[in-house]
Amino acid sequence: MMVRYFQPVLASIALLAMTTATSAQEAPLVADVSENLVAITTGFTGKEVLLFGATDGPGDIAIIVKGPSRDVTIRKKDRFGPIWINSDSATFRDVPSFYRIASSRPLEEFAPPNLLSRFQIGTGNIRLETVEGSGLAPEAVPEFRQALLRLKTGQQLYDENLGSVNITSNRLFRTRILFPANVPTGTYIVEVYLFRNGTVAAAEIVPFNISKIGFGADVYDFAHDLGAIYGLLAIALAVGAGWAASAAFRRT
């Protein structure tokens, strides 16, 4: 059973290797994922996706996985007497909802800091810009930035640890990407970089989707598209359940 599961992947890797060997100048780097659609159904507990590819020769690989970008507001709470209230806040524009990184070696061993910053490789290099007119003092932005990274890391949507990319015969590479149960839906982008002699020799972008399907997806769409009606139905169901429970206890 395991052999049948990996046969398509092995065949794809072999095809990538042959394509690279015959047209190295045209495609120094090729990559793909084992699944173009990660389906979230009822009882979804997470998913592991295999990313694989080939190069036209030796080099180091860095892989970044980014989820759909969204604006995120971070609020700071201050104590006012016996209660905590929101004080300052910062809204960051186009924040990746998911971020993972993997490489063949520690980044500092093959990639200069200016390239890591340019290609936003590593959580410390994610470009987080506040929206205009937020009124937040520039010196306060780093504090809110760190709070955002802590929040995403705590939700298991960001991971500061470096994943491992396995390279075989200086040409074939693969890594596994773990998506937690609370992974956001949308279009994801996998950025693959081939480093040689401290420069980016080639890059490849592989998109794929994470989507809800089945009854859970229908409920999700209904709740977002018709929020008012969904709220009224939820209240009605709660009242009905309470009445039914009360009637059952009265009979006993």
Secondary structure, DSSP 8 states (H G I E B T S, - for coil): -HHHHHHHHHHHHHHHHHHHHH-TTT-SEEEEES-SEEEE-TT---EEEEEEEEESSS-EEEEEEE--EEEEEEEEEEEETTEEEEEEEEEEEEEES-EEEEESS-GGGTS-HHHHHHTT-SGGG---EE-TT----GGGHHHHHHHHHHHHHHTTSB--S-EE-EEETTTEEEEEEEE-TT---EEEEEEEEEEETTEEEEEEEEEEEEEE-SHHHHHHHHHHHSHHHHHHHHHHHHHHHHHHHHHHHHH-
